[in-house]
Amino acid sequence: MWSLAFAWAAGVRLPLWAPVLLALVAWSVYIGDRLLDARRGLRSPERRQLRERHFFHWRHRYALLPLAVAAALAAAGIVLAFMPLKARAPNSLLAAAALAYFSGVHSGRKLPRLVTKEFLVGMIFTAGCALPAWLGLRAHGAGTAMWPWALVVPAIYFALLAWLNCHGIGQWELESGRESGAWRPRVAGVQSLGAALALAGLILACFALDAHPRAAALMIAGAASALLLALLDRTRSRLTPLALRALADLVLLTPLILLPLQHILR
């Protein structure tokens, strides 16, 4: 959804294989990440840090692992069959960055103090979603003057939104007592961060409205997601940790509201 939204905001029409490729890669990486987390957690005292998603993936590993491998092979086939040669270099750089992050996290190495796992996930995920639109702009010979508002600013904003999603989930899970279901004293500022990010998105949308109405609409959608994350933080004590985590991902689908606007904001 984000990949299609970035392309729409930039005025680029993506080929069907591009979002399919992104979905296959993201899903296979997600399964691999969960299985490695579960494997390490079940063999060490860190087991208490495992969540329902880890136990689910481990219980069904003999079905999920072959599916993840099949998805990765299908993604490789799409790259070889459809991706232009000019697009393979930047995509390879992004894949190398993701692989470096993935191997670093699961090798047990500690990240630098100023760089968190949530920050890296937000940056890499958003870069993967925005890269097809950027390549489309280059292929169509769009002037670099339009890139900041058409793509760069929305991409940076959505990277912060992805970080807030990961940060919120991490803080909520730290607060929750898994065995008892009790909630510990709050330590997260997700509500204030979400409200601030939503306000920033609306301000940026006002600046972009005249010259780049599509980018403005995308920023408003992102602001809605940030506001919903703040609302989830405010009402988190009424939800189970599992439901809270699922809803935190669900509210990132606000770019769906752009679909009815496709023929209005040209």
PLY file of the C-alpha trace (Angstrom):
ply
format ascii 1.0
element vertex 266
property float x
property float y
property float z
element edge 265
property int vertex1
property int vertex2
end_header
0.00 0.00 0.00
2.78 2.44 0.86
4.63 1.68 -2.36
1.55 2.40 -4.43
0.84 5.54 -2.39
4.34 6.96 -2.92
4.07 6.29 -6.65
0.63 7.94 -6.80
1.89 11.02 -4.96
4.85 11.29 -7.34
2.67 10.81 -10.41
4.33 7.51 -11.33
2.48 4.43 -12.54
4.09 1.31 -11.13
4.13 -1.97 -13.03
2.22 -4.72 -11.21
5.36 -6.72 -10.47
6.86 -3.93 -8.32
4.44 -4.06 -5.34
4.20 -7.85 -5.71
7.99 -8.09 -5.44
8.00 -5.87 -2.36
5.28 -7.93 -0.69
7.06 -11.22 -1.35
10.39 -9.95 -0.03
8.88 -8.31 3.06
6.87 -11.42 3.94
9.76 -13.85 3.53
12.05 -11.60 5.62
9.35 -11.28 8.28
9.01 -15.06 8.59
12.78 -15.52 8.74
13.07 -12.84 11.41
10.37 -14.42 13.57
11.80 -17.93 13.26
15.31 -16.78 14.17
13.96 -14.82 17.14
11.97 -17.84 18.31
14.89 -20.23 17.86
17.21 -18.03 19.90
14.58 -17.32 22.55
13.65 -20.95 23.08
17.30 -21.85 23.67
18.05 -19.14 26.22
16.53 -17.31 29.19
15.19 -14.78 26.67
12.22 -17.09 26.18
10.23 -14.86 28.50
10.59 -12.09 25.88
8.93 -14.14 23.15
5.44 -13.13 22.08
2.48 -14.90 20.53
3.77 -14.24 17.02
7.05 -16.02 17.81
5.32 -19.09 19.24
2.90 -19.17 16.29
5.71 -19.09 13.74
7.69 -21.73 15.62
4.70 -24.07 15.92
4.09 -23.80 12.17
7.73 -23.55 11.07
7.56 -26.64 8.85
4.85 -24.96 6.79
5.99 -21.33 7.01
9.66 -21.88 6.22
9.03 -23.58 2.83
6.51 -20.85 2.02
9.08 -18.17 2.86
11.68 -19.86 0.67
9.14 -20.15 -2.16
8.31 -16.44 -1.79
12.00 -15.52 -1.89
12.54 -17.64 -5.01
9.49 -16.09 -6.67
10.90 -12.63 -5.83
14.23 -13.58 -7.40
12.39 -14.77 -10.49
10.54 -11.45 -10.76
13.83 -9.55 -10.50
15.41 -11.59 -13.28
12.37 -11.53 -15.53
10.99 -8.01 -15.13
13.32 -5.62 -13.30
15.27 -3.35 -15.70
19.05 -3.53 -15.43
19.24 0.13 -14.41
17.01 -0.55 -11.41
19.01 -3.52 -10.13
21.94 -1.50 -8.74
19.93 0.71 -6.31
17.76 -2.24 -5.35
20.88 -4.31 -4.69
22.25 -1.58 -2.41
19.01 -1.54 -0.45
19.03 -5.34 -0.23
22.62 -5.26 1.04
21.66 -2.71 3.72
18.73 -4.87 4.79
20.92 -7.97 4.88
23.53 -6.17 6.97
20.87 -5.10 9.43
19.32 -8.58 9.50
22.62 -10.35 10.12
23.69 -7.75 12.69
20.53 -8.11 14.75
20.62 -11.90 14.79
24.35 -12.17 15.42
23.86 -10.63 18.84
25.89 -7.49 18.08
24.84 -4.34 19.86
23.82 -1.37 17.77
25.39 2.07 18.37
23.61 4.01 21.11
22.23 6.62 18.75
20.89 4.00 16.30
17.97 1.86 17.44
16.46 -1.20 15.84
13.17 0.65 15.40
14.91 3.49 13.56
16.67 1.13 11.14
13.50 -0.84 10.45
11.60 2.37 9.70
14.30 3.65 7.36
14.83 0.41 5.45
11.15 -0.41 5.11
10.22 3.08 3.90
13.18 3.16 1.50
11.99 -0.11 -0.01
8.50 1.33 -0.47
9.69 4.62 -1.95
12.42 3.24 -4.22
10.07 2.13 -7.05
8.57 5.63 -7.21
12.05 7.21 -7.25
13.14 4.92 -10.08
9.93 5.80 -11.92
10.66 9.52 -11.61
14.14 8.98 -13.01
12.86 6.85 -15.87
10.34 9.52 -16.86
13.01 12.21 -16.75
11.27 14.22 -14.04
13.26 17.25 -12.93
14.93 17.03 -9.55
13.18 20.25 -8.51
9.92 18.35 -7.97
11.47 15.47 -6.02
11.51 17.06 -2.52
7.75 17.52 -2.20
6.74 14.77 -4.61
8.72 12.06 -2.84
11.52 13.02 -0.43
9.45 14.84 2.20
6.66 12.23 2.23
9.23 9.42 2.44
11.00 11.02 5.42
7.65 11.59 7.11
6.54 8.00 6.59
9.91 6.73 7.83
9.21 8.59 11.09
5.73 7.06 11.10
7.20 3.57 10.66
9.63 4.29 13.49
6.77 5.41 15.74
4.90 2.20 14.94
7.90 0.05 15.89
8.71 2.19 18.93
5.13 2.03 20.17
4.92 -1.73 19.78
8.23 -2.17 21.58
7.23 0.08 24.47
3.80 -1.49 24.83
5.30 -4.96 24.97
7.82 -3.84 27.57
4.97 -2.50 29.67
2.81 -5.58 29.41
3.22 -8.52 31.74
2.93 -11.47 29.41
2.08 -14.14 31.95
-0.34 -12.17 34.08
-1.72 -9.80 31.46
-1.12 -6.94 33.91
0.11 -3.58 32.72
3.19 -1.97 34.20
3.58 1.81 34.75
3.82 3.63 31.44
7.24 4.64 30.21
6.43 5.42 26.59
5.60 8.82 25.14
3.82 7.34 22.13
0.74 9.49 22.65
2.63 12.80 22.65
4.94 11.67 19.84
1.98 10.60 17.71
0.17 13.88 18.28
3.30 15.88 17.41
3.91 13.83 14.27
0.28 14.24 13.21
0.51 18.01 13.66
3.75 18.12 11.66
2.09 16.15 8.86
-0.82 18.56 8.66
1.53 21.55 8.59
3.59 19.99 5.80
0.39 19.20 3.90
-0.59 22.87 4.05
2.74 23.87 2.50
2.40 21.30 -0.29
-1.30 21.74 -1.02
-1.11 24.21 -3.90
1.84 22.84 -5.85
1.63 19.16 -4.91
-1.93 18.22 -3.90
-1.22 14.49 -4.13
1.75 14.74 -1.77
-0.42 16.83 0.56
-3.11 14.15 0.54
-0.51 11.50 1.34
0.80 13.59 4.26
-2.74 13.93 5.61
-3.14 10.15 5.42
0.13 9.76 7.32
-1.02 12.29 9.91
-4.18 10.22 10.40
-2.02 7.15 11.08
0.07 9.06 13.62
-3.08 10.28 15.37
-4.48 6.75 15.48
-1.24 5.46 17.02
-1.56 8.16 19.69
-5.16 7.07 20.28
-4.07 3.44 20.64
-1.51 4.50 23.23
-4.17 6.39 25.15
-6.57 3.41 25.21
-3.96 0.65 25.38
-5.06 -0.59 28.82
-8.39 -1.69 27.31
-6.74 -3.93 24.72
-4.73 -7.13 24.92
-1.08 -6.85 23.84
-1.83 -8.99 20.78
-4.80 -6.86 19.68
-2.82 -3.68 20.33
0.05 -4.83 18.13
-2.27 -5.87 15.31
-4.11 -2.55 15.42
-0.80 -0.65 15.42
-0.05 -2.18 12.02
-3.62 -1.83 10.77
-3.68 1.95 11.28
-0.76 2.29 8.86
-3.16 1.48 6.01
-4.65 4.98 5.95
-3.22 5.61 2.42
-6.18 3.46 1.32
-8.28 6.61 1.64
-6.37 7.98 -1.35
-7.97 5.48 -3.75
-11.23 7.43 -4.20
-9.15 10.58 -4.85
-7.19 9.20 -7.80
-9.38 10.83 -10.43
-9.84 14.08 -8.46
-6.24 15.03 -7.60
-4.55 14.88 -10.99
0 1
1 2
2 3
3 4
4 5
5 6
6 7
7 8
8 9
9 10
10 11
11 12
12 13
13 14
14 15
15 16
16 17
17 18
18 19
19 20
20 21
21 22
22 23
23 24
24 25
25 26
26 27
27 28
28 29
29 30
30 31
31 32
32 33
33 34
34 35
35 36
36 37
37 38
38 39
39 40
40 41
41 42
42 43
43 44
44 45
45 46
46 47
47 48
48 49
49 50
50 51
51 52
52 53
53 54
54 55
55 56
56 57
57 58
58 59
59 60
60 61
61 62
62 63
63 64
64 65
65 66
66 67
67 68
68 69
69 70
70 71
71 72
72 73
73 74
74 75
75 76
76 77
77 78
78 79
79 80
80 81
81 82
82 83
83 84
84 85
85 86
86 87
87 88
88 89
89 90
90 91
91 92
92 93
93 94
94 95
95 96
96 97
97 98
98 99
99 100
100 101
101 102
102 103
103 104
104 105
105 106
106 107
107 108
108 109
109 110
110 111
111 112
112 113
113 114
114 115
115 116
116 117
117 118
118 119
119 120
120 121
121 122
122 123
123 124
124 125
125 126
126 127
127 128
128 129
129 130
130 131
131 132
132 133
133 134
134 135
135 136
136 137
137 138
138 139
139 140
140 141
141 142
142 143
143 144
144 145
145 146
146 147
147 148
148 149
149 150
150 151
151 152
152 153
153 154
154 155
155 156
156 157
157 158
158 159
159 160
160 161
161 162
162 163
163 164
164 165
165 166
166 167
167 168
168 169
169 170
170 171
171 172
172 173
173 174
174 175
175 176
176 177
177 178
178 179
179 180
180 181
181 182
182 183
183 184
184 185
185 186
186 187
187 188
188 189
189 190
190 191
191 192
192 193
193 194
194 195
195 196
196 197
197 198
198 199
199 200
200 201
201 202
202 203
203 204
204 205
205 206
206 207
207 208
208 209
209 210
210 211
211 212
212 213
213 214
214 215
215 216
216 217
217 218
218 219
219 220
220 221
221 222
222 223
223 224
224 225
225 226
226 227
227 228
228 229
229 230
230 231
231 232
232 233
233 234
234 235
235 236
236 237
237 238
238 239
239 240
240 241
241 242
242 243
243 244
244 245
245 246
246 247
247 248
248 249
249 250
250 251
251 252
252 253
253 254
254 255
255 256
256 257
257 258
258 259
259 260
260 261
261 262
262 263
263 264
264 265
